[in-house]
Amino acid sequence: METTAFNPIQIELLRMFEHNTSEEELREFRDIVSDYYAKKLNDHLNKLWDEGILDQKRLDEINEMDLHAWLREQKATEQLQK
């Protein structure tokens, strides 16, 4: 059986939520984490736009892509490079 090593964030979350939480608290927590990552993504996209790396033409290309297939290809390429 394979064991899983928790990263520091996972350990901290386990400590924070040792007590029972309600469904409402769980939903609020999910919203907070989702908002955090959405803001980080938006900030990064704004930076790419400001640097001229991302533009409307590229956004249109991305909109037409099968992103799941693209991610699978990226992971396969990374594995080959290892």
Z-matrix of the N, CA and C atoms (Angstrom, degrees):
N
C 1 1.454
C 2 1.524 1 108.65
N 3 1.327 2 115.90 1 134.02
C 4 1.451 3 121.67 2 -179.27
C 5 1.522 4 109.79 3 -84.05
N 6 1.336 5 116.17 4 135.63
C 7 1.458 6 119.85 5 177.18
C 8 1.520 7 109.52 6 -96.47
N 9 1.316 8 115.12 7 153.20
C 10 1.452 9 121.53 8 -180.00
C 11 1.511 10 109.01 9 -109.84
N 12 1.316 11 115.83 10 127.83
C 13 1.458 12 120.50 11 175.37
C 14 1.528 13 107.42 12 -94.04
N 15 1.314 14 116.41 13 127.69
C 16 1.453 15 120.33 14 178.86
C 17 1.521 16 110.05 15 -81.15
N 18 1.326 17 115.39 16 143.25
C 19 1.456 18 118.89 17 175.29
C 20 1.526 19 108.41 18 -85.11
N 21 1.330 20 118.20 19 169.29
C 22 1.474 21 120.15 20 -176.59
C 23 1.525 22 114.50 21 -57.19
N 24 1.320 23 118.49 22 -35.85
C 25 1.464 24 120.20 23 179.13
C 26 1.521 25 110.18 24 -65.89
N 27 1.335 26 116.92 25 -43.66
C 28 1.456 27 120.31 26 179.87
C 29 1.530 28 111.07 27 -62.39
N 30 1.315 29 116.62 28 -41.59
C 31 1.470 30 120.56 29 179.29
C 32 1.526 31 110.46 30 -62.79
N 33 1.330 32 115.94 31 -44.88
C 34 1.467 33 119.77 32 179.60
C 35 1.523 34 111.02 33 -62.05
N 36 1.322 35 117.39 34 -41.67
C 37 1.465 36 120.50 35 178.73
C 38 1.524 37 111.32 36 -64.58
N 39 1.308 38 117.03 37 -40.37
C 40 1.469 39 119.55 38 177.26
C 41 1.525 40 110.63 39 -61.09
N 42 1.310 41 116.74 40 -41.34
C 43 1.470 42 119.93 41 178.40
C 44 1.525 43 111.40 42 -66.18
N 45 1.324 44 116.27 43 -40.45
C 46 1.464 45 120.16 44 -178.51
C 47 1.521 46 111.89 45 -65.33
N 48 1.319 47 116.47 46 -32.33
C 49 1.453 48 120.56 47 -173.32
C 50 1.523 49 112.84 48 -112.63
N 51 1.326 50 115.67 49 35.96
C 52 1.463 51 119.61 50 177.34
C 53 1.529 52 111.35 51 -64.39
N 54 1.314 53 116.15 52 -31.59
C 55 1.465 54 119.88 53 -179.89
C 56 1.524 55 110.27 54 -83.78
N 57 1.300 56 115.79 55 162.11
C 58 1.461 57 120.92 56 178.54
C 59 1.524 58 109.93 57 -68.36
N 60 1.296 59 115.62 58 137.20
C 61 1.459 60 119.74 59 177.17
C 62 1.525 61 108.67 60 -119.14
N 63 1.305 62 114.83 61 154.57
C 64 1.471 63 119.82 62 179.85
C 65 1.527 64 109.10 63 -82.55
N 66 1.316 65 115.05 64 167.13
C 67 1.462 66 120.62 65 176.28
C 68 1.527 67 110.04 66 -61.28
N 69 1.323 68 116.67 67 -37.42
C 70 1.461 69 120.55 68 179.09
C 71 1.537 70 110.75 69 -63.12
N 72 1.328 71 116.85 70 -43.60
C 73 1.467 72 120.16 71 177.96
C 74 1.525 73 110.79 72 -63.02
N 75 1.304 74 116.74 73 -38.41
C 76 1.462 75 120.68 74 178.04
C 77 1.525 76 110.45 75 -63.21
N 78 1.327 77 117.25 76 -44.96
C 79 1.470 78 120.84 77 177.71
C 80 1.528 79 110.95 78 -62.09
N 81 1.323 80 117.27 79 -42.57
C 82 1.464 81 121.06 80 178.76
C 83 1.528 82 110.66 81 -62.30
N 84 1.323 83 116.36 82 -42.18
C 85 1.456 84 120.45 83 179.54
C 86 1.523 85 110.77 84 -63.63
N 87 1.324 86 116.80 85 -44.81
C 88 1.468 87 120.26 86 177.67
C 89 1.521 88 110.97 87 -59.22
N 90 1.331 89 116.63 88 -41.74
C 91 1.466 90 120.68 89 178.78
C 92 1.526 91 111.25 90 -62.62
N 93 1.320 92 116.42 91 -42.99
C 94 1.466 93 120.89 92 -179.89
C 95 1.524 94 110.47 93 -62.30
N 96 1.318 95 116.82 94 -46.46
C 97 1.469 96 120.56 95 -179.20
C 98 1.534 97 109.96 96 -66.44
N 99 1.317 98 116.93 97 -42.11
C 100 1.469 99 120.09 98 177.99
C 101 1.521 100 111.01 99 -61.18
N 102 1.330 101 117.17 100 -44.99
C 103 1.461 102 121.08 101 178.64
C 104 1.530 103 111.50 102 -61.37
N 105 1.328 104 116.29 103 -40.15
C 106 1.464 105 121.14 104 179.21
C 107 1.533 106 110.56 105 -59.35
N 108 1.332 107 116.47 106 -50.38
C 109 1.461 108 119.45 107 -177.91
C 110 1.527 109 112.26 108 -71.65
N 111 1.320 110 117.98 109 -31.68
C 112 1.463 111 120.38 110 175.54
C 113 1.523 112 110.45 111 -64.49
N 114 1.334 113 117.53 112 -40.05
C 115 1.461 114 121.21 113 177.92
C 116 1.520 115 110.50 114 -65.50
N 117 1.325 116 116.87 115 -43.47
C 118 1.473 117 119.86 116 178.89
C 119 1.527 118 110.60 117 -60.93
N 120 1.315 119 117.07 118 -43.48
C 121 1.460 120 121.22 119 179.14
C 122 1.524 121 110.47 120 -63.78
N 123 1.320 122 117.15 121 -45.68
C 124 1.454 123 121.34 122 -179.98
C 125 1.535 124 110.99 123 -61.61
N 126 1.328 125 117.32 124 -42.87
C 127 1.466 126 121.22 125 177.75
C 128 1.527 127 110.95 126 -60.84
N 129 1.333 128 115.83 127 -42.17
C 130 1.471 129 119.97 128 -179.89
C 131 1.530 130 110.60 129 -66.90
N 132 1.321 131 117.19 130 -42.67
C 133 1.461 132 120.36 131 178.53
C 134 1.528 133 111.18 132 -63.51
N 135 1.330 134 117.11 133 -39.43
C 136 1.465 135 120.34 134 176.74
C 137 1.525 136 111.19 135 -62.64
N 138 1.324 137 116.59 136 -38.83
C 139 1.465 138 120.76 137 178.03
C 140 1.532 139 110.19 138 -63.95
N 141 1.331 140 116.79 139 -45.39
C 142 1.462 141 120.31 140 178.27
C 143 1.524 142 111.18 141 -61.52
N 144 1.329 143 116.48 142 -38.89
C 145 1.472 144 120.80 143 178.81
C 146 1.531 145 109.44 144 -65.00
N 147 1.329 146 116.53 145 -47.53
C 148 1.467 147 121.03 146 -179.00
C 149 1.527 148 112.07 147 -62.02
N 150 1.331 149 116.89 148 -32.15
C 151 1.464 150 121.31 149 -179.86
C 152 1.523 151 112.23 150 -84.32
N 153 1.333 152 117.31 151 -3.86
C 154 1.452 153 120.92 152 178.80
C 155 1.521 154 114.24 153 80.90
N 156 1.317 155 117.01 154 7.69
C 157 1.461 156 121.25 155 179.03
C 158 1.526 157 110.24 156 -77.30
N 159 1.313 158 115.71 157 -33.01
C 160 1.461 159 122.24 158 -179.35
C 161 1.525 160 108.19 159 -116.23
N 162 1.314 161 116.18 160 131.58
C 163 1.462 162 121.39 161 177.49
C 164 1.533 163 108.74 162 -142.46
N 165 1.318 164 116.59 163 179.13
C 166 1.463 165 120.06 164 -176.03
C 167 1.523 166 111.56 165 -62.31
N 168 1.330 167 117.04 166 -37.46
C 169 1.465 168 120.08 167 179.35
C 170 1.536 169 110.10 168 -60.60
N 171 1.337 170 116.78 169 -45.77
C 172 1.471 171 120.61 170 -179.70
C 173 1.526 172 110.44 171 -66.28
N 174 1.328 173 117.50 172 -39.31
C 175 1.468 174 119.92 173 177.43
C 176 1.523 175 111.28 174 -61.11
N 177 1.341 176 116.25 175 -40.11
C 178 1.465 177 119.89 176 177.48
C 179 1.524 178 111.08 177 -63.79
N 180 1.346 179 116.98 178 -39.26
C 181 1.470 180 120.88 179 177.56
C 182 1.523 181 110.47 180 -63.92
N 183 1.318 182 116.44 181 -44.59
C 184 1.466 183 121.28 182 -179.95
C 185 1.520 184 110.33 183 -62.44
N 186 1.325 185 116.82 184 -38.79
C 187 1.454 186 121.74 185 -179.57
C 188 1.530 187 111.96 186 -60.60
N 189 1.319 188 117.04 187 -28.81
C 190 1.470 189 121.65 188 -178.87
C 191 1.538 190 112.50 189 -89.15
N 192 1.332 191 117.34 190 -8.34
C 193 1.465 192 120.95 191 -175.27
C 194 1.526 193 112.05 192 -81.69
N 195 1.336 194 115.00 193 152.78
C 196 1.461 195 121.53 194 167.77
C 197 1.527 196 105.23 195 -89.48
N 198 1.330 197 116.87 196 95.78
C 199 1.460 198 121.19 197 -172.92
C 200 1.531 199 112.70 198 -66.05
N 201 1.326 200 117.26 199 -30.51
C 202 1.463 201 119.24 200 177.39
C 203 1.531 202 110.35 201 -64.41
N 204 1.319 203 116.77 202 -43.83
C 205 1.469 204 120.54 203 177.92
C 206 1.513 205 110.30 204 -65.09
N 207 1.317 206 117.01 205 -41.44
C 208 1.466 207 121.10 206 179.39
C 209 1.529 208 110.91 207 -61.05
N 210 1.336 209 116.96 208 -43.80
C 211 1.467 210 120.39 209 178.59
C 212 1.526 211 111.50 210 -63.81
N 213 1.335 212 116.98 211 -40.15
C 214 1.464 213 119.77 212 177.06
C 215 1.523 214 110.52 213 -60.90
N 216 1.326 215 116.72 214 -42.18
C 217 1.471 216 121.02 215 178.14
C 218 1.523 217 111.00 216 -63.08
N 219 1.328 218 116.49 217 -41.92
C 220 1.464 219 120.42 218 179.56
C 221 1.528 220 110.96 219 -62.70
N 222 1.327 221 116.79 220 -43.41
C 223 1.465 222 120.75 221 179.46
C 224 1.531 223 110.64 222 -64.76
N 225 1.330 224 116.50 223 -40.78
C 226 1.472 225 120.04 224 178.96
C 227 1.519 226 110.22 225 -63.46
N 228 1.318 227 116.82 226 -41.35
C 229 1.464 228 121.14 227 178.38
C 230 1.514 229 111.14 228 -63.46
N 231 1.329 230 116.87 229 -42.89
C 232 1.462 231 120.67 230 177.60
C 233 1.516 232 111.41 231 -61.32
N 234 1.329 233 117.75 232 -40.94
C 235 1.457 234 121.41 233 179.34
C 236 1.523 235 111.23 234 -63.94
N 237 1.322 236 117.28 235 -39.20
C 238 1.462 237 121.12 236 179.40
C 239 1.521 238 111.32 237 -66.97
N 240 1.318 239 117.33 238 -31.17
C 241 1.456 240 121.13 239 -178.05
C 242 1.523 241 111.72 240 -77.57
N 243 1.312 242 118.25 241 -15.93
C 244 1.471 243 121.20 242 -179.09
C 245 1.483 244 112.37 243 -78.87
